[in-house]
Amino acid sequence: MVIGIILLLLLILYKIYLDISSNQIEPYSYLLIGLGFLLFKFEYINIILYSILLILFSISYKFYGSIKSIATSMLLFSAPFLHLNGIILAQSAFLGALAGISRFKETGKRNDKKIELRRDLTHFLFGALIFLLALLFSVGNREIITMLIVGGLFLGNYTILSENRLSRMLKSLERKEAPFGSGAFWLSLGLLATLAFVFSNAFMLVILAAILIGDPLATIIGIKFGKHKIFYNKRKSIEGSLAYFLASFALGYIIIGNIAFAIALIAAFVESIDLKIDDNLSVPIVLILLIFLLFYF
């Protein structure tokens, strides 16, 4: 317990340093750090290994788009073989990724419907694949998803540094004036937060269903069939939010039953609000706090 508290304090100090160096305070991240350590068994943490991974993830995101980021992301591919469980791996990845969040403030303009459809169709296809893997591999799914995110980080670096056909195709998916990979970055952060702080495999799957399948469906349906705008956010449509809710509830019901209704409803509502935080991160954060309040108090 004492060692765990010491590690918690060190990580908070490290996070304060990151916030000061990037001139951006992220208060929600301190809450997540605290929740993670409240619920996790401190004595099973390999402090040295955990700290090394956190620093490697921090370097990878801080120097995103450089050779240094490629080198560190390659090192991270060895992480699953170092006898870490998926929660510790995801926590170190999430806290490390927070260091690079200031690089992706600008999400770009969303005026081009063709680009938005291509982006969200890609989001849906890869999201469905990740969700299926998480569903099939109940043991080790957190490690698998975290390593897929590391692979995406490697691919993002390669795309920025390369000018071949694959790179041009991937760059065509990005919004104008947005840093390449900004959308994938926010989604990865939301995924890592879910993997790191939702210890129930069933509830983790329900949140993954919302952000991996419900979210892209909301945009696709909204663009194609959205005729009725939501009164508190004219950028969102009732049809899109309904698609988000139905997809999240249908998949969630298969996993946890009727309680999925409330989770899907809250997720759809949070996604429909115009927040400063990207909905790929705001939805998981709200659902993580909801699950924590309902099942740990």
FENUR-V920283 format. One line per field, one symbol per residue. phi: phi as a letter, one per 20 degrees, with the letter a starting at -180 (. if undefined). A space follows every 50 residues. Layout:
# FENUR-V920283
phi = ???
This chain:
# FENUR-V920283
phi = .ffffffgffffffffgffffelbecffffffgffgffeeegfeeegfff fffgfffffgefdgncfffffffffffegfedmdeffffffffffffffd fffcfeenfdeeffffffffffgfffffffffffffdfdnffffffffff ffffffffffedceffffffffeeffmdgfnffffffffffffffecdef ffffffffffeedfffffffffffcfddfffebfeddffffffgffffff ffffecnfffgffffffffffeeedfegffdffgffffffffffddd
